[in-house]
């Protein structure tokens, strides 16, 4: 929101210095407003161009090149993206979207629950008792698995016969202004799509069996709007995550559609989480169109702490720029495990037994304080690692270059500094399994997604899954969490949005 400056009433009484200061302040306000207007213009131009792009493909024939199921996913992605862009444009222009087409009334056979909204007082300011002269009724569609119901929101109209004053309870704030779905239905659609991995065309069929087939295009519009609505919450979660000194990072491939070619190419979902030993549990997914290291750099920005990660080269620029690298002992173990599984290598067997001893130490220190954990690691794990390094070095010269054994040994020796970093910091875990377990639901989802329909759709999925998985990490029912958050967001001050983060959230009844 652009700011304005009110001129003082005693302008003619100000001296020269005061006038100069006033002019300077006015100039600052004008400059700031010009910058904001320019940013808004650039953003609006970008979004307008994006709308044109999506319309061109949405109303074209590109989806016909895809198999039926993929074509349906493609269409729902475009509908959701266009709804999201429309919502962003409405926010930037600070205007309400143009009036929607009049919707059909909800089926009369659906069960209805009446919710009455009346003024706190029906006594007129003139002292007369007002009379109820009518009401406005708005119906919202709610859903519990297998059953639709209708909420009838009834707002009585009260008038004063003496002074003709009319009062009415305000329209309850809703995450979709004048929208038909309750927050419960919206939460259900999001959970079904991003947790249960049910595409919208399948949800349309499920709703049809419950008595009301909500069109896939309508569901997609809701999803797009919810992505925009929930993004500030994800941004707040990211800001808090980057305040911690230890983070985990990992990435996994996801197919993304190129609508212009009707084909998919490999994109990546990057996962970040707060350190495994921190009291706050949170994970954030970041969708990108490649595995390039620049994506990790852009996400972490100015953050400089300890990053627990694998040996992927994309992280090396971060390390060179001041981020401390902590390696993953599980990855080192995996090299020897594969070696042993393939040829029963005695070297691999010995390495696996040594690494097992390190993990035994970790099981003993998991519940201890960071200082105590560090002390015991240095007393018990350090000698094991020193002996292990000497043993690996001796055996490396005995095996031929390029062999499977050499590759397994080289992985540990080349990453030794990163692998043993955990000894010197009690907040750093021995491996990256914490984030690998957080990314596992994505691997499950890929079987049903088939692909991400666009970069925007991938980022929307990443944002919503961040909230869902973070809610699960904190022991919440994701459905109850999203339903409550969507109910409260329209009236939640920006300064207090942190109260709705998964690790702080309390149901409104308990807040």
C-alpha positions, 0 to 999 in steps of 0.5 A: 500500500502506497503511503501519503504524507499529510501537510501540517496545518501551520505551514505558513508558520514554519521556518526555513529549516523546517520547510526544507525538512518537510520538502525532503520528507515529501521527496522521499515519499514521492520517490518511494511511491514511484518505486512501488508504482514501477514495481507494480507496473513491471509485475502486472505486465509480467502477469498479463503476459503470463495470462496471454501465454496460458490462454494461448495454450489453454484454448489451443490444441496442445493438450491433444498431443498428450494421453487422456489422463495427462491431458486432463492434468494439463488442463487443470494445471492451466486453469489453476495457474490462470486463477492464481494469476488473476488473484495476484493481479487483483491484489496488485491493483487493489481492486476486487476481481470483476463480477463472476457469472451468476452461479446455479443454486445448490441442490435443494436436497442437500442437508442444510445448516443455518448459521445466523448473523445478527447485529450485536445490538438492535437498539438504534442510536436515537434510542428506538428499538429496531425491527427485523425487516428481512434477511440476506442468505448466502449458501456455502458448500461443505463436504465431509468424505462422502457427504455434501452439506450446505451452510446457510448464512442468514444475515437479518436486516434491522430497521428503525421506524423513527429515523429510517436507520438500517443495520445488518451484521457484516458479511463474514470474511472468507478466503474466497470473496463471495465464493461457494466453498467452505474452508473445509471443502477447500482444505479437503481439495488441497489435502486430496491433491497434495497429500493423497495425490488425487488429481482434480479430475479424479476428485470430480468423479468422487464428488459426483458419486457424493451427489454434486459433480464439481467441475474440474475447472472450478476445482482448479480455480480454487486450487490456484487461488489457495496457492496465492492465499497461502504463499505469505505463510510459506514465505514467513516459514522460510524466513524463520527457517533461515534464522537457524544455523543448521539446515538440511538440503536434498533434491529429487527429479520431477517431470514438468510439461512444456506445453509448447511441445506437448512433452515433459522434461526433468525438473527438480523439487529441492527440499530444505529443513531445519536441523534435526536436533532443533526443537522447531520442525519444518520443511520447505520444498522449492520447485525449480526447472533444473538441478542447477546450483543457482536454485539453492543459492537463490533459496538460501540467499545471505544465509551462512550456516552449516548445510547438511547435504550430499556430494552434489556439485550444485552445493559447491558454490554455496560452500565456496561462498561461506556456507559450512558443509556437513557430509552424510555418513549414510551416503558413505555407508551406501557406497560400501553397502552396494559394494558388499551386496554386489561382490561380498567385498571384505573391505566393504564388510569391514567398513560397514562394521566400523560405520555401525559403531559410529551410529551406535554412538549416535543412538546413545547421544540423540536425547542429550544436549548439544554440548554433551553430545559433542563431548561424547562424540569426541571421546568415543567417535573420534578414535573410531573415525581416526582409525577408519581414515588410516585404514581407508588410506592404507587400503586405497593404495592396494586397489586399482584405480577405477574399481568399485572398491576404489570408488567407494573408498574415494567417496569417503576420503574426498569428503572426509572433512565434511563427513567428520564435521559433526564431531565439532558441532553438537547441533549437526547430525551424522547424516542427511536422513532427516531431509531424505525422509521428508522428501520421500512423500514426493517420490510417492506422489510422482506415481500419481502426478505424472508431471508438473503442468508448469513451473507455476504449478510446481511452485504452488505444489511445493508451497502447499506441500511445505505447509502440509508436511510441516503440519504433520511433522508437528503432530497436526492433522493437516486437514484440520490445520489447513481448514483453520488457517484458511478460516483465519487468514482473511482477518489475520494481521500480517504482523501476526502471521507467524502465529499460523505457522505449523510449529506455533499453530493452535486451533482457534478454540485453544488459541 
